[in-house]
Amino acid sequence: MNGDSTDGDRAELEPTAVADADDDTDTATNTSTSTDTDTDAGTADGNRSPVAELGRRLAVVRADPRQRAVALVLTTVIGLALAWLHWFGLVLAGALVGLVSANLWRALAAAAGFGLVALGVFVISLGGATATVLEMRPVVYLTVGSAIGLPVLGSLVRGIV
């Protein structure tokens, strides 16, 4: 094209892409395909990408009820620690609980259950001030709604994965 280096690179890639699309007998090779193998489920020698390995491990945990129960308890503990630090931890906890659930409906139910557990831990942490806090009605509605709604929002990631 013109002497610009970006046009020269584009000119090199375009013919190989067109030739590869037409037939597989092209002798030119494209050296930028090394990133394509990183997203493959695996290669011939058994190496897997981290994303594929995580997906495989999640599938194993989701299939076994005992491992799923242990994973739900573990993610609940981690989620409570995250929620104690910041309110966004409720969303992350819902995502963690959702990822180890068997399907989307169970993920939503587990996230709602986590929200109730987090709300219970919050009420226990109030101690003697629980009665006073319960009298603050608009704030209590927001607290209950966010304790249940934010984990459910986070658990929707199970519908994607």
N, C-alpha and C positions, 0 to 999 in steps of 0.2 A: 504494500500500500504506500504510504508516505514513510519517511525514514524514522518515524517515531517508534520508540521501543515498545510501547503498549500495543500499537497496531501490529507490530511484528509478532508479538506473543499471541495475539488474537488470531493472526493469520496462520500461525503454526497449529493452533488448537482446532480451528474450524475444519480444515480438511480431514483430520483424523476423526473428528466427531461425525462428519458426514459420511466418510468411508466406513466407519464402524456401524453406522445405522443402515447402510445399504447392504453390505455383506461382511462376513467375518474373515475374509481372505486378505485383508489389507496388511501390508508388511510394515507399515509405520506403527509405532507404539506410542502411547500417550503415557508420559512419566508421572502424571498427576493422579493416577489411579491408586496410589498407595494409601490415600485417606479413605478410599471406598472400602478397603478390607477391614478398617477399624470398626465399622458398624455392622459387619457380617456377624451372624450367629456363631460362627466358628470357622477355623481353617482346617486343612487336611491334617496338620500335625497336632490338633487339639487345643491350640491357643484360642482363647475367647476374649472378646472385648469386655471391659468392666461392666458395661450396660447389659450385655447379653448374659454375663455371669450373674449379675444381680437379678435379672429376670428369671433365670433358671432357679436360683435359690428361693426367690419369692414363690415360684410355682410349687416347689417342694414343700415349703412351709404351708401354703394354702391347701395343699392336698392332704396333709396329715393333721388330724384333729388335735393330737397331743402337742405337736410343734406349734400349731396355730394358737393354742391356748397359752403356751409359754410365751410366744411372741406378743400376744395381746397384753399379757401381764407386764412384760418388759417394756413395751411401747407406752403402756399406761403410766408406769413409773417415770419413764423419760419425759412423757408429755406433761405430767404433773410438775416436774422440775422446770420444764420450759415455761409452763403457764405461771409458775411462781415468779419467774424473772420478768415476764412481759406478757401482755394480753395476746400478742401475736403467737405466743406459744400454744394457745388453744387451737389455732388454725393448724399449726405444725403437728400438734398432737393428733388432731383429727385425721390429718394426712397419713401419719405413721400408723394409726390404728386401721385406717382404711386400706393401706397397702398390704397388710397381712391378712385382711379379711377374704373370705372365700369368693364373694361376689359383691356387687354394688349395694344391694339391699342390706346385706349383713354389715357392710361397711358403714352405711347410714345408721343402722341400729347400734352398732358398736360405738360410733362417734357420739350418738345421743347418750348412750350409757356412760361414756367417758365424761361427757359434760355434766351428768348428774353426780358422778364421783367427784369431779373437780369442784362442783358446787358444794357438795357435802364437806369436802376438805376445807373449803373456804369458810363455811359456817362453823366448823369445829375450831378453826384458827381464830375466829372472833371471840371465843370464850364467853365471858359474861356480857359482852356488848351485843349479843345476838338479838335480844329483844328490842334494843334501841335501834339497831340497823333495820329490823323488820318493819318498824314504824315509818321509815323513810320510803314511802310507797313508789314514787316514780323511779327512784334510783334502784330499788329492789327489782322492779320490772326489767330494767336495763341489764342488771346483773344476771338475772335468771335467763333472760333471752340470749345474752351473749355467751353465757356459760354453755348453753345447749346449741345455739345457732352457729357459733364460730367453729367448733369441731365438726359439725355436720357439713359446713362449707368446705373445710379442709378435706373431709373424707370423699368429696366428689372427685378427687384425683384418682380414685379407684376406677372410675368410669373411663378414664383415659388409659390407664396402665393395665 
